[in-house]
Amino acid sequence: MPIAGMLFWIAVGIAALRLQPGTLAMVVLCGSGAIFPLGLLIDRLRGRTMRAGTGGNPVVGLFLQSLGLVALLWPLVILAARAAGSADLIVRGGAVLMGIIWIPYGWAADDPSGLHHAIGRSVLCYGAYIAAPPHWKPTAIAAAVVLAYFYSFLRMRHPAMAAPALHTEKY
């Protein structure tokens, strides 16, 4: 999953250089739903599969419920962006919301990098939104997310060291 998320935010950062803010906001809104299936595809290509959440692996159920939490908060981000008249808030809101998924990962894997990622990503995104010039805000936010991914890739425990609940199986 992390590889898919990082690829998505690299694409958002590049798209932000070419697209109008409203169009980019739609890319983030609609494209964020592609991260999970892309992650499943990448895992499958790497010889891994996510075990079903019912019975076999309760962490998968926790992860899926966390995705539901993010989906429930999207309307808040959309309403805030409309009230402020700023499509950039959708980019920032999406960056922060999608970072929430890292908290249950870190807990389940007994790996502090999950919480560090979520907090660092949020702080970097808020900082990018505040500090970047208006036309660079979306690119700066996407760069902040990618930076958080790089940090996490360096700090995450290797899957063999992770908690047993997160192990994936080969077919």
Stockholm file with secondary structure:
# STOCKHOLM 1.0

chainA/1-171         MPIAGMLFWIAVGIAALRLQPGTLAMVVLCGSGAIFPLGLLIDRLRGRTMRAGTGGNPVVGLFLQSLGLVALLWPLVILAARAAGSADLIVRGGAVLMGIIWIPYGWAADDPSGLHHAIGRSVLCYGAYIAAPPHWKPTAIAAAVVLAYFYSFLRMRHPAMAAPALHTEKY
#=GR chainA/1-171 SS CHHHHHHHHHHHHHHTTTSCHHHHHHHHHHHGGGHHHHHHHHHHHTTCBCCCTTTTCHHHHHHHHHHHHHHHHHHHHHHHHHHHTCTHHHHHHHHHHHHTTHHHHHHHTTCTHHHHHHHHHHHHHHHHHHHSCGGGHHHHHHHHHHHHHHHHHHHSCCGGGSCGGGCCBCC
#=GC SS_cons         CHHHHHHHHHHHHHHTTTSCHHHHHHHHHHHGGGHHHHHHHHHHHTTCBCCCTTTTCHHHHHHHHHHHHHHHHHHHHHHHHHHHTCTHHHHHHHHHHHHTTHHHHHHHTTCTHHHHHHHHHHHHHHHHHHHSCGGGHHHHHHHHHHHHHHHHHHHSCCGGGSCGGGCCBCC
//
